[in-house]
Amino acid sequence: CAQFRDISHETQDTKYYIQKICEYGLMWLKSDGTTPQTNFNPYGKISRGQFGTILSRFIWMLDYSLDNTSSLPYYTKHLQALKKFGIMKKIDTPEMLELRWWVLL
């Protein structure tokens, strides 16, 4: 897992959960899918599309039908699956921003 340089002042609980999401493979690679992140940026913002993708990956970690290889934006199938199962209702604004640490919770 990544060794984030910007979490030294976070609580032990926060560090624990950041480690867990890294172990699950959810938030530790850059958008190219291969380069590890060096900063977690817990107070940075991510889009609703990114949030939906992280949530979808967590719920369906081994469902490879929800991959990022289609010609659609990477989050499209993830958001559609979350809506289908009633987990997220508002998927029409994937650019809406959320705080990264809220997503972590």
TIMI-2910 file (N, C-alpha, C, CB; in pm, 1 decimal, decimal comma, always signed):
<rs>
+----------+----------+----------+----------+----------+----------+----------+----------+----------+----------+----------+----------+------+
!      n_x !      n_y !      n_z !     ca_x !     ca_y !     ca_z !      c_x !      c_y !      c_z !     cb_x !     cb_y !     cb_z ! resn !
+----------+----------+----------+----------+----------+----------+----------+----------+----------+----------+----------+----------+------+
!    +82,7 !   -120,5 !     +0,0 !     +0,0 !     +0,0 !     +0,0 !    +86,3 !   +125,8 !     +0,0 !    -93,6 !     +0,4 !   +121,2 !  Cys !
!    +23,2 !   +233,1 !    -35,4 !    +91,9 !   +362,3 !    -42,1 !   +134,6 !   +409,4 !    +96,0 !     +2,1 !   +467,0 !   -107,3 !  Ala !
!   +241,2 !   +483,2 !    +99,5 !   +286,8 !   +549,0 !   +221,2 !   +256,2 !   +697,3 !   +204,2 !   +441,0 !   +523,4 !   +248,4 !  Gln !
!   +142,6 !   +739,7 !   +251,7 !   +100,2 !   +877,8 !   +233,6 !   +182,5 !   +970,8 !   +322,1 !    -49,3 !   +892,8 !   +264,6 !  Phe !
!   +234,2 !  +1077,5 !   +263,2 !   +319,7 !  +1171,2 !   +335,3 !   +240,7 !  +1275,2 !   +414,3 !   +411,5 !  +1240,7 !   +238,5 !  Arg !
!   +111,2 !  +1287,1 !   +389,5 !    +34,6 !  +1398,5 !   +447,8 !    -66,4 !  +1356,6 !   +554,2 !    -37,6 !  +1471,3 !   +339,0 !  Asp !
!    -46,4 !  +1241,4 !   +617,3 !   -143,2 !  +1197,7 !   +718,9 !    -82,7 !  +1185,8 !   +858,4 !   -202,4 !  +1064,8 !   +679,0 !  Ile !
!    +38,0 !  +1236,1 !   +877,8 !   +105,1 !  +1220,1 !  +1007,1 !    +30,4 !  +1289,1 !  +1121,5 !   +246,2 !  +1274,9 !   +998,7 !  Ser !
!    -47,2 !  +1392,2 !  +1092,8 !   -120,0 !  +1463,5 !  +1198,0 !   -263,6 !  +1413,6 !  +1216,1 !   -121,8 !  +1611,4 !  +1167,1 !  His !
!   -301,9 !  +1311,6 !  +1143,2 !   -436,8 !  +1256,5 !  +1155,9 !   -444,1 !  +1165,9 !  +1278,7 !   -476,7 !  +1178,3 !  +1027,8 !  Glu !
!   -565,6 !  +1139,1 !  +1325,4 !   -582,6 !  +1051,3 !  +1441,2 !   -545,5 !   +907,8 !  +1404,9 !   -727,9 !  +1057,4 !  +1493,5 !  Thr !
!   -522,2 !   +826,5 !  +1505,2 !   -491,5 !   +685,5 !  +1481,5 !   -606,6 !   +616,1 !  +1409,5 !   -461,4 !   +614,2 !  +1613,9 !  Gln !
!   -730,5 !   +649,9 !  +1445,7 !   -846,2 !   +590,7 !  +1377,8 !   -845,8 !   +625,2 !  +1229,5 !   -976,9 !   +638,5 !  +1442,4 !  Asp !
!   -821,7 !   +753,0 !  +1199,4 !   -819,1 !   +794,6 !  +1059,5 !   -708,6 !   +721,7 !   +984,2 !   -799,6 !   +946,6 !  +1048,6 !  Thr !
!   -591,3 !   +710,9 !  +1043,9 !   -480,2 !   +639,4 !   +980,4 !   -516,1 !   +492,6 !   +956,0 !   -353,6 !   +649,2 !  +1067,6 !  Lys !
!   -584,1 !   +432,6 !  +1052,3 !   -626,1 !   +293,1 !  +1038,9 !   -717,0 !   +275,8 !   +917,5 !   -698,2 !   +245,9 !  +1166,6 !  Tyr !
!   -817,4 !   +363,9 !   +904,0 !   -911,2 !   +351,4 !   +793,4 !   -847,6 !   +386,5 !   +659,9 !  -1031,2 !   +439,2 !   +817,2 !  Tyr !
!   -756,1 !   +479,4 !   +659,2 !   -682,8 !   +508,8 !   +535,3 !   -604,5 !   +385,5 !   +492,5 !   -587,2 !   +630,5 !   +554,0 !  Ile !
!   -542,5 !   +317,1 !   +588,0 !   -469,9 !   +193,7 !   +557,2 !   -565,9 !    +87,4 !   +501,1 !   -398,1 !   +140,2 !   +684,1 !  Gln !
!   -684,6 !    +76,8 !   +559,7 !   -782,4 !    -21,8 !   +512,7 !   -825,4 !     +5,9 !   +368,9 !   -904,8 !    -22,6 !   +604,2 !  Lys !
!   -855,0 !   +132,9 !   +336,2 !   -898,1 !   +160,4 !   +198,9 !   -784,9 !   +136,8 !   +100,8 !   -949,1 !   +304,1 !   +186,0 !  Ile !
!   -662,4 !   +153,0 !   +148,2 !   -547,6 !   +121,4 !    +64,8 !   -541,0 !    -29,9 !    +42,7 !   -416,4 !   +173,7 !   +129,4 !  Cys !
!   -557,5 !   -107,3 !   +148,5 !   -556,6 !   -253,7 !   +137,1 !   -666,7 !   -303,5 !    +44,7 !   -572,2 !   -317,5 !   +274,8 !  Glu !
!   -782,3 !   -237,7 !    +47,5 !   -893,6 !   -275,2 !    -40,3 !   -871,3 !   -227,6 !   -183,6 !  -1024,5 !   -218,0 !    +13,3 !  Tyr !
!   -768,7 !   -146,6 !   -206,5 !   -739,7 !    -98,2 !   -340,8 !   -834,3 !     +9,9 !   -388,6 !   -743,1 !   -211,3 !   -436,1 !  Gly !
!   -886,8 !    +89,8 !   -296,3 !   -990,9 !   +185,5 !   -333,6 !   -941,1 !   +325,4 !   -363,4 !  -1090,8 !   +193,1 !   -226,0 !  Leu !
!   -844,9 !   +376,5 !   -290,0 !   -806,1 !   +517,4 !   -304,3 !   -655,8 !   +536,4 !   -294,2 !   -875,3 !   +602,1 !   -198,6 !  Met !
!   -575,8 !   +451,8 !   -352,1 !   -432,1 !   +471,4 !   -335,5 !   -356,6 !   +484,8 !   -466,1 !   -375,1 !   +358,7 !   -257,9 !  Trp !
!   -425,6 !   +468,8 !   -579,9 !   -359,9 !   +486,9 !   -709,0 !   -405,0 !   +616,7 !   -774,9 !   -388,8 !   +367,9 !   -801,1 !  Leu !
!   -318,4 !   +674,8 !   -854,0 !   -356,1 !   +791,8 !   -932,1 !   -453,5 !   +748,4 !  -1040,3 !   -231,3 !   +861,1 !   -994,1 !  Lys !
!   -511,4 !   +844,2 !  -1110,2 !   -616,3 !   +813,3 !  -1207,7 !   -568,0 !   +727,1 !  -1323,3 !   -674,0 !   +940,7 !  -1261,9 !  Ser !
!   -435,6 !   +714,2 !  -1343,0 !   -386,8 !   +626,1 !  -1448,8 !   -399,3 !   +478,7 !  -1411,0 !   -241,8 !   +658,9 !  -1481,0 !  Asp !
!   -432,2 !   +451,5 !  -1283,0 !   -455,6 !   +314,8 !  -1237,2 !   -330,8 !   +235,3 !  -1204,7 !   -531,7 !   +242,4 !  -1338,9 !  Gly !
!   -212,7 !   +294,4 !  -1217,7 !    -89,9 !   +220,5 !  -1190,5 !     +7,3 !   +293,2 !  -1098,2 !    -21,4 !   +189,9 !  -1318,8 !  Thr !
!     +3,7 !   +425,5 !  -1096,7 !    +98,2 !   +503,3 !  -1017,4 !    +43,6 !   +526,8 !   -876,6 !   +128,4 !   +637,4 !  -1086,1 !  Thr !
!   +118,0 !   +485,8 !   -772,5 !    +70,2 !   +507,8 !   -635,4 !    +64,1 !   +657,0 !   -599,3 !   +160,8 !   +434,4 !   -536,3 !  Pro !
!    -34,4 !   +692,2 !   -520,9 !    -44,8 !   +827,6 !   -466,7 !    +61,3 !   +843,6 !   -358,9 !   -188,1 !   +855,8 !   -409,6 !  Gln !
!   +113,8 !   +963,0 !   -344,7 !   +207,1 !   +989,8 !   -235,4 !   +139,4 !  +1071,4 !   -125,5 !   +331,3 !  +1063,7 !   -287,7 !  Thr !
!    +29,0 !  +1137,5 !   -157,3 !    -49,3 !  +1213,0 !    -59,3 !   -193,6 !  +1163,4 !    -63,5 !    -42,4 !  +1367,0 !    -87,4 !  Asn !
!   -253,8 !  +1151,2 !    +53,7 !   -394,9 !  +1113,8 !    +59,6 !   -485,0 !  +1235,4 !    +42,7 !   -425,8 !  +1043,7 !   +191,6 !  Phe !
!   -439,0 !  +1351,2 !    +92,2 !   -514,6 !  +1476,0 !    +81,3 !   -654,0 !  +1461,6 !   +142,8 !   -526,0 !  +1518,7 !    -65,8 !  Asn !
!   -662,2 !  +1430,7 !   +273,7 !   -790,6 !  +1401,4 !   +336,8 !   -891,7 !  +1515,9 !   +333,5 !   -767,4 !  +1362,5 !   +477,3 !  Pro !
!   -845,5 !  +1638,3 !   +315,5 !   -938,4 !  +1751,9 !   +313,3 !   -959,7 !  +1804,8 !   +171,7 !   -886,6 !  +1864,1 !   +403,1 !  Tyr !
!   -903,3 !  +1735,7 !    +73,9 !   -925,8 !  +1770,7 !    -65,9 !  -1064,8 !  +1726,6 !   -109,3 !   -818,7 !  +1707,0 !   -156,0 !  Gly !
!  -1109,1 !  +1777,9 !   -220,0 !  -1241,8 !  +1743,7 !   -270,2 !  -1231,6 !  +1645,4 !   -385,4 !  -1317,0 !  +1869,5 !   -314,4 !  Lys !
!  -1331,5 !  +1558,3 !   -393,2 !  -1343,4 !  +1467,7 !   -506,4 !  -1483,8 !  +1483,5 !   -562,7 !  -1314,6 !  +1319,0 !   -465,0 !  Ile !
!  -1502,1 !  +1444,2 !   -686,0 !  -1633,0 !  +1459,3 !   -749,6 !  -1726,7 !  +1346,9 !   -705,7 !  -1618,9 !  +1460,4 !   -903,4 !  Ser !
!  -1854,7 !  +1369,3 !   -725,9 !  -1954,5 !  +1266,5 !   -696,2 !  -1928,0 !  +1141,9 !   -781,3 !  -2098,2 !  +1320,3 !   -721,6 !  Arg !
!  -1879,1 !  +1162,9 !   -903,6 !  -1843,5 !  +1049,1 !   -988,8 !  -1732,8 !   +965,5 !   -927,0 !  -1800,5 !  +1097,4 !  -1126,7 !  Gly !
!  -1630,4 !  +1031,0 !   -871,9 !  -1523,3 !   +959,9 !   -804,5 !  -1576,1 !   +888,6 !   -679,8 !  -1410,2 !  +1056,6 !   -767,3 !  Gln !
!  -1659,8 !   +958,8 !   -601,4 !  -1718,5 !   +899,0 !   -481,4 !  -1799,1 !   +774,2 !   -517,7 !  -1808,2 !  +1001,3 !   -408,3 !  Phe !
!  -1884,5 !   +786,1 !   -618,9 !  -1965,8 !   +671,3 !   -660,8 !  -1880,3 !   +554,8 !   -704,9 !  -2059,2 !   +710,8 !   -773,3 !  Gly !
!  -1771,1 !   +583,7 !   -774,2 !  -1681,0 !   +477,4 !   -819,5 !  -1616,4 !   +407,5 !   -700,5 !  -1572,7 !   +534,4 !   -913,0 !  Thr !
!  -1571,1 !   +483,7 !   -602,0 !  -1509,1 !   +425,0 !   -482,2 !  -1609,7 !   +339,1 !   -406,8 !  -1453,7 !   +535,7 !   -389,3 !  Ile !
!  -1730,8 !   +390,2 !   -389,6 !  -1834,5 !   +314,8 !   -319,5 !  -1869,9 !   +188,0 !   -395,6 !  -1959,5 !   +401,0 !   -299,7 !  Leu !
!  -1885,8 !   +199,0 !   -525,4 !  -1918,1 !    +83,4 !   -608,3 !  -1806,8 !    -21,0 !   -602,3 !  -1942,3 !   +126,8 !   -753,3 !  Ser !
!  -1682,9 !    +22,6 !   -611,6 !  -1569,8 !    -71,4 !   -603,3 !  -1569,2 !   -144,5 !   -469,8 !  -1436,3 !     +2,6 !   -622,9 !  Arg !
!  -1602,8 !    -73,4 !   -362,9 !  -1604,3 !   -135,9 !   -231,2 !  -1714,6 !   -241,7 !   -222,3 !  -1623,5 !    -29,7 !   -121,9 !  Phe !
!  -1832,7 !   -209,1 !   -272,1 !  -1945,7 !   -301,6 !   -262,0 !  -1927,2 !   -422,3 !   -353,4 !  -2076,1 !   -229,7 !   -296,4 !  Ile !
!  -1879,9 !   -396,9 !   -473,8 !  -1864,3 !   -503,8 !   -572,0 !  -1717,8 !   -521,6 !   -608,2 !  -1947,0 !   -474,4 !   -697,9 !  Trp !
!  -1633,4 !   -544,2 !   -508,1 !  -1488,9 !   -548,0 !   -531,4 !  -1447,7 !   -653,4 !   -633,9 !  -1417,1 !   -573,9 !   -401,3 !  Met !
!  -1517,3 !   -760,6 !   -645,0 !  -1476,5 !   -865,1 !   -738,8 !  -1566,0 !   -873,3 !   -862,3 !  -1475,7 !   -998,2 !   -668,8 !  Leu !
!  -1652,8 !   -775,5 !   -882,9 !  -1740,7 !   -775,4 !  -1000,0 !  -1671,2 !   -699,3 !  -1112,5 !  -1880,1 !   -711,3 !   -966,6 !  Asp !
!  -1600,4 !   -773,3 !  -1198,1 !  -1521,8 !   -708,8 !  -1302,5 !  -1606,5 !   -653,5 !  -1416,6 !  -1422,1 !   -806,0 !  -1357,3 !  Tyr !
!  -1739,1 !   -672,5 !  -1413,0 !  -1823,6 !   -609,4 !  -1513,9 !  -1832,3 !   -458,8 !  -1489,1 !  -1964,6 !   -672,4 !  -1513,7 !  Ser !
!  -1791,1 !   -412,7 !  -1372,7 !  -1793,2 !   -269,9 !  -1341,5 !  -1652,3 !   -211,2 !  -1351,0 !  -1852,0 !   -245,9 !  -1200,7 !  Leu !
!  -1582,0 !   -243,9 !  -1459,9 !  -1446,1 !   -191,5 !  -1475,2 !  -1446,7 !    -52,7 !  -1539,6 !  -1361,2 !   -288,0 !  -1559,2 !  Asp !
!  -1329,9 !     +2,6 !  -1558,9 !  -1314,9 !   +136,7 !  -1613,1 !  -1269,6 !   +136,5 !  -1759,0 !  -1216,9 !   +214,5 !  -1529,6 !  Asn !
!  -1287,7 !    +27,7 !  -1831,5 !  -1228,5 !    +17,5 !  -1964,3 !  -1322,8 !    +53,7 !  -2078,2 !  -1178,6 !   -120,2 !  -1985,1 !  Thr !
!  -1445,9 !    +89,6 !  -2051,2 !  -1537,5 !   +124,2 !  -2160,0 !  -1507,6 !   +263,4 !  -2212,3 !  -1683,6 !   +115,4 !  -2113,1 !  Ser !
!  -1574,7 !   +300,2 !  -2321,3 !  -1554,9 !   +433,6 !  -2377,4 !  -1632,1 !   +539,8 !  -2298,7 !  -1597,9 !   +435,8 !  -2524,2 !  Ser !
!  -1719,2 !   +498,2 !  -2208,0 !  -1792,1 !   +592,4 !  -2123,7 !  -1697,7 !   +651,1 !  -2019,7 !  -1912,7 !   +523,7 !  -2055,3 !  Leu !
!  -1733,8 !   +764,5 !  -1959,1 !  -1652,9 !   +807,9 !  -1844,6 !  -1643,2 !   +694,1 !  -1742,7 !  -1713,8 !   +935,6 !  -1778,6 !  Pro !
!  -1527,3 !   +681,6 !  -1677,6 !  -1499,4 !   +566,9 !  -1589,7 !  -1605,0 !   +543,0 !  -1484,2 !  -1368,2 !   +585,9 !  -1522,4 !  Tyr !
!  -1675,7 !   +646,2 !  -1441,8 !  -1770,4 !   +632,9 !  -1331,7 !  -1911,3 !   +593,7 !  -1375,5 !  -1776,6 !   +761,1 !  -1256,0 !  Tyr !
!  -1941,4 !   +594,8 !  -1504,5 !  -2078,5 !   +577,4 !  -1552,9 !  -2142,5 !   +447,6 !  -1504,7 !  -2080,3 !   +581,2 !  -1703,7 !  Thr !
!  -2077,3 !   +334,1 !  -1529,4 !  -2135,6 !   +205,5 !  -1488,7 !  -2145,1 !   +192,1 !  -1337,3 !  -2053,2 !    +90,6 !  -1544,9 !  Lys !
!  -2048,1 !   +249,4 !  -1266,5 !  -2051,8 !   +244,3 !  -1120,4 !  -2173,9 !   +319,3 !  -1067,5 !  -1922,5 !   +303,7 !  -1060,8 !  His !
!  -2195,9 !   +440,9 !  -1117,1 !  -2310,0 !   +519,7 !  -1070,6 !  -2442,0 !   +454,7 !  -1109,6 !  -2303,1 !   +661,3 !  -1126,9 !  Leu !
!  -2450,9 !   +400,1 !  -1229,8 !  -2573,9 !   +332,9 !  -1272,5 !  -2604,9 !   +213,1 !  -1183,1 !  -2562,1 !   +287,7 !  -1418,8 !  Gln !
!  -2502,3 !   +136,6 !  -1145,1 !  -2523,5 !    +21,2 !  -1056,6 !  -2569,5 !    +66,7 !   -919,0 !  -2394,6 !    -62,3 !  -1044,1 !  Ala !
!  -2510,1 !   +173,6 !   -865,9 !  -2550,8 !   +224,2 !   -735,1 !  -2694,1 !   +275,0 !   -738,1 !  -2456,8 !   +335,4 !   -689,4 !  Leu !
!  -2735,1 !   +337,6 !   -846,7 !  -2873,5 !   +384,6 !   -858,7 !  -2969,4 !   +266,3 !   -869,9 !  -2888,9 !   +477,6 !   -981,1 !  Lys !
!  -2932,7 !   +168,7 !   -950,0 !  -3017,2 !    +50,8 !   -969,4 !  -3050,3 !    -17,2 !   -836,7 !  -2948,4 !    -48,6 !  -1062,9 !  Lys !
!  -2953,7 !    -22,4 !   -746,9 !  -2973,8 !    -89,7 !   -618,9 !  -3016,2 !     +4,7 !   -507,7 !  -2848,2 !   -160,3 !   -578,6 !  Phe !
!  -3049,9 !   +129,2 !   -542,1 !  -3103,4 !   +223,7 !   -445,2 !  -3002,8 !   +279,0 !   -346,1 !  -3211,4 !   +159,7 !   -371,1 !  Gly !
!  -2874,7 !   +270,6 !   -377,7 !  -2771,2 !   +318,0 !   -286,8 !  -2745,0 !   +466,8 !   -306,3 !  -2642,4 !   +238,8 !   -307,2 !  Ile !
!  -2740,8 !   +510,5 !   -430,3 !  -2730,0 !   +652,6 !   -463,5 !  -2847,5 !   +686,2 !   -554,0 !  -2591,9 !   +686,7 !   -532,9 !  Met !
!  -2913,8 !   +796,6 !   -527,2 !  -3027,6 !   +834,6 !   -609,4 !  -2992,4 !   +943,6 !   -709,3 !  -3141,4 !   +880,3 !   -522,1 !  Lys !
!  -2906,9 !  +1035,5 !   -671,7 !  -2874,9 !  +1149,8 !   -756,0 !  -2741,1 !  +1125,3 !   -825,2 !  -2871,0 !  +1280,9 !   -672,8 !  Lys !
!  -2746,8 !  +1071,0 !   -945,8 !  -2623,9 !  +1041,4 !  -1019,1 !  -2606,1 !  +1131,7 !  -1140,8 !  -2623,3 !   +896,3 !  -1062,7 !  Ile !
!  -2696,0 !  +1227,8 !  -1157,3 !  -2689,4 !  +1312,9 !  -1276,5 !  -2593,3 !  +1429,6 !  -1262,0 !  -2825,8 !  +1365,4 !  -1308,9 !  Asp !
!  -2526,3 !  +1442,2 !  -1147,8 !  -2428,7 !  +1548,8 !  -1127,5 !  -2296,0 !  +1489,8 !  -1079,1 !  -2482,0 !  +1653,1 !  -1026,1 !  Thr !
!  -2229,6 !  +1410,2 !  -1162,5 !  -2106,8 !  +1345,0 !  -1117,9 !  -1993,4 !  +1442,1 !  -1087,9 !  -2061,6 !  +1247,5 !  -1221,4 !  Pro !
!  -2005,4 !  +1566,5 !  -1130,6 !  -1900,3 !  +1664,2 !  -1103,8 !  -1916,4 !  +1734,0 !   -968,8 !  -1897,9 !  +1767,2 !  -1213,4 !  Glu !
!  -2028,8 !  +1709,4 !   -898,5 !  -2050,4 !  +1768,2 !   -766,4 !  -1939,0 !  +1722,3 !   -671,7 !  -2190,8 !  +1728,8 !   -710,1 !  Met !
!  -1888,7 !  +1812,1 !   -586,9 !  -1771,6 !  +1781,3 !   -505,2 !  -1807,4 !  +1736,0 !   -364,0 !  -1681,8 !  +1901,6 !   -497,9 !  Leu !
!  -1727,2 !  +1643,9 !   -312,4 !  -1738,6 !  +1590,9 !   -176,3 !  -1598,7 !  +1599,0 !   -113,5 !  -1794,8 !  +1441,4 !   -175,7 !  Glu !
!  -1591,0 !  +1604,6 !    +19,0 !  -1461,3 !  +1600,3 !    +86,6 !  -1412,0 !  +1455,6 !    +94,3 !  -1471,1 !  +1662,4 !   +229,1 !  Leu !
!  -1283,6 !  +1434,4 !    +66,0 !  -1226,7 !  +1299,0 !    +65,5 !  -1246,9 !  +1227,4 !   +198,5 !  -1078,3 !  +1304,8 !    +33,1 !  Arg !
!  -1231,1 !  +1296,3 !   +310,7 !  -1242,5 !  +1225,6 !   +438,7 !  -1385,9 !  +1187,7 !   +467,8 !  -1187,7 !  +1310,8 !   +552,3 !  Trp !
!  -1487,3 !  +1259,7 !   +411,7 !  -1626,2 !  +1215,5 !   +425,9 !  -1646,7 !  +1085,4 !   +350,7 !  -1724,1 !  +1323,3 !   +374,5 !  Trp !
!  -1585,7 !  +1075,4 !   +233,7 !  -1593,4 !   +951,4 !   +154,6 !  -1530,8 !   +837,9 !   +232,7 !  -1523,1 !   +967,8 !    +17,2 !  Val !
!  -1419,7 !   +866,0 !   +297,8 !  -1353,0 !   +764,4 !   +378,7 !  -1445,7 !   +710,7 !   +485,6 !  -1227,1 !   +821,0 !   +442,5 !  Leu !
!  -1524,6 !   +797,1 !   +549,7 !  -1619,3 !   +752,4 !   +651,3 !  -1723,8 !   +663,2 !   +590,7 !  -1685,2 !   +870,6 !   +719,7 !  Leu !
+----------+----------+----------+----------+----------+----------+----------+----------+----------+----------+----------+----------+------+
</rs>
